[in-house]
Amino acid sequence: MDESVLLNGLLFILSSLFGILTLLLSYLLALLGLLVSPFWYLTNGLLAVVLWPLRVFLKFEAILLFISGAVLTGIILGLFLYFTGDTLTQLLRLYPSPEPSTSAQALGPKDEPYDWQSRIEDEYNISSTILEEEETSQVSE
């Protein structure tokens, strides 16, 4: 019986110490949480701002996957057709024939576009020239 009383006493002391240590640690963690909470909220706000474009991007995920698949398919098929056509052209020796060169003289003279502004200026200058001739002819008489 001595041993059981001693064992019960030891268990009581250890459980009391464990309870006190647990209580102290919970208070310390609460104090630490109180001190760290402003930084935690700032970090959450910063991450929300930084990750906002990704959230918008994810809303258009389906259409972007479709478009990127179509672009990739177009590029691959375009390159395949280009290289296939180029290879067949070289194998069959199908080179374009040189086009006959046309000289500027063979085409004939080009008519200049109608310049209405210069025509109006010419008419204006003609009338002033006539007036000047009349003035000079009166002076000479």
C-alpha positions in Angstrom: 0.0 0.0 0.0 2.8 2.3 0.6 3.7 2.1 -3.0 0.3 2.9 -4.3 0.0 6.0 -2.0 3.4 7.1 -3.2 2.5 6.5 -6.8 -0.8 8.4 -6.4 1.0 11.3 -4.9 3.6 11.4 -7.7 0.8 11.3 -10.3 -1.0 14.1 -8.5 2.2 16.3 -8.5 3.0 15.5 -12.2 -0.6 16.2 -13.3 -0.6 19.5 -11.4 2.7 20.5 -12.9 1.4 19.5 -16.4 -1.8 21.5 -15.9 0.2 24.6 -14.7 2.6 24.4 -17.6 -0.2 23.9 -20.1 -2.0 26.9 -18.7 1.2 29.1 -18.8 1.8 27.9 -22.4 -1.7 28.7 -23.5 -1.4 32.3 -22.0 1.9 32.7 -23.7 0.5 31.6 -27.0 -2.5 33.9 -26.6 -0.1 36.8 -25.9 2.0 35.9 -28.9 -1.1 35.6 -31.1 -2.2 39.1 -29.9 1.3 40.5 -30.8 1.5 38.8 -34.1 -2.1 39.5 -35.3 -1.4 42.9 -37.0 1.3 41.4 -39.1 -0.9 38.4 -39.8 -3.7 40.7 -41.1 -1.3 42.8 -43.1 0.2 39.7 -44.7 -3.3 38.4 -45.6 -4.3 41.7 -47.1 -1.0 41.9 -49.1 -1.5 38.3 -50.4 -5.1 39.1 -51.3 -4.0 42.1 -53.4 -1.1 40.2 -55.0 -3.1 37.2 -55.9 -6.2 39.1 -57.2 -5.0 38.9 -60.8 -4.7 35.1 -60.5 -8.3 34.9 -59.2 -9.5 36.9 -62.2 -7.4 34.8 -64.5 -8.9 31.6 -63.1 -12.4 32.9 -63.9 -11.5 32.8 -67.6 -9.6 29.5 -67.3 -11.9 27.5 -69.7 -11.8 30.1 -72.5 -8.1 30.6 -72.1 -7.5 26.8 -72.3 -9.6 26.7 -75.5 -7.9 29.6 -77.1 -4.4 28.4 -76.2 -5.2 24.9 -77.6 -6.5 26.5 -80.8 -3.4 28.7 -81.2 -1.1 25.7 -80.5 -2.9 23.6 -83.0 -2.8 26.3 -85.6 1.0 26.8 -85.1 1.7 23.1 -85.3 -0.5 22.6 -88.4 0.9 25.8 -90.1 4.5 24.7 -89.6 3.6 21.2 -90.8 2.0 22.5 -94.0 4.8 25.0 -94.6 7.5 22.4 -94.3 5.5 19.8 -96.3 5.0 22.3 -99.2 8.6 23.4 -99.1 9.8 19.8 -99.2 7.5 18.9 -102.1 8.6 22.1 -104.0 12.2 21.0 -103.7 11.6 17.4 -104.5 9.5 18.1 -107.6 11.6 21.1 -108.5 8.5 23.4 -108.8 10.1 26.8 -108.8 8.2 29.9 -109.8 8.8 31.1 -113.4 10.3 34.6 -113.7 7.7 37.2 -114.5 8.2 39.4 -117.6 9.4 42.8 -116.4 7.3 45.7 -117.5 9.1 49.0 -118.1 7.6 52.3 -117.3 7.7 53.3 -121.0 5.6 50.3 -122.0 2.9 51.3 -119.6 2.7 54.8 -121.2 2.7 58.2 -119.6 0.8 58.5 -116.5 -1.8 61.3 -116.3 -1.2 63.5 -113.3 -4.2 63.8 -111.0 -6.3 66.9 -111.4 -5.1 69.6 -109.2 -8.0 71.9 -108.6 -6.2 74.2 -106.2 -3.4 75.1 -108.7 -6.0 75.7 -111.4 -7.9 78.2 -109.1 -4.6 79.9 -108.4 -3.8 80.1 -112.1 -7.2 81.7 -112.8 -6.6 84.2 -109.9 -3.1 85.1 -111.3 -4.5 85.6 -114.8 -7.1 88.1 -113.6 -4.5 90.1 -111.7 -2.2 90.1 -114.7 -4.9 91.5 -116.9 -5.6 94.3 -114.4 -1.9 95.2 -114.3 -1.7 95.3 -118.0 -4.7 97.6 -118.1 -3.1 99.9 -115.6 0.2 100.0 -117.4 -1.5 100.6 -120.8 -3.3 103.6 -119.4 -0.1 105.1 -118.0 1.7 104.7 -121.3 -1.1 106.5 -123.3 
